[in-house]
Amino acid sequence: MVNFTLPAPEVDSDEEDPDEAEKIARKIMEQKVKDWALKKMAELFKNWKKRLNKLFVKKNKTPDFNKGYEKIKENLWRTRNQRKLWKSLQKMRQMLL
């Protein structure tokens, strides 16, 4: 990803202290960019988890931890799958009762 610099915020020339107004405007803009970036990261993570669930959990498969899924630890994968399986079994049990 390419780094970028934020454009200089627009400040009224009528302000008493234009430097202070620019600092405030820059902080507001930085916060908006940060909020957007966090929302985008959350959306991408959620989609990644859905894709893992669709490709592996529902098909009862295990991803190749050496190719493409190196950051997932095997023991965490097993415990996550057990938890998912347990939840689905509880839902089925509730439906039957």
Long-range contacts (C-beta under 8 A, 24 or more apart in sequence): 6-30, 6-33, 53-84, 57-81, 57-84
